[in-house]
Amino acid sequence: MLDQDFARIRTHRNNLSRYRRLLKTRLSDIERQFIERRLAEEQAALEALAADAFPVAFSLPNMPSVSTAAGAER
């Protein structure tokens, strides 16, 4: 079970990285909104999975919020 949790965490982290890279590109407003929404959903899913898999022993580092990251990269 732990191997599956690690694989799911890795998948979420890879998706987060991909979405952050996409936000650095030229996007239409609709595309940017979609990517920002997906980024927030992936972040929430990762946090929930990490809390379930590692209730006390694991905490995620502070990540920039979607609105802060998007505003700084425009």
C-alpha positions, 0 to 999 in steps of 0.5 A: 500500500505504501508503494501505491501511495508513493506512486500517487504522490509522485504523480501529483507532484509531476502534474503540479510541475507540469501545470507550473511550467504551462503557466510560464507559457503564453496562454489565453485567459480561458486556458490560464484559468483552466490550468490554475484550477487544475493546479489548485485541484492537484495541490489539494489532492496531494495534501489530502493524500499526504495527510492520509498516508503520513498523518503525523510524520510528514508535512509538505513544504510551503508552496506558492499559492496559485494566485501569487504564482500566476500574478508574478509570472505574467 
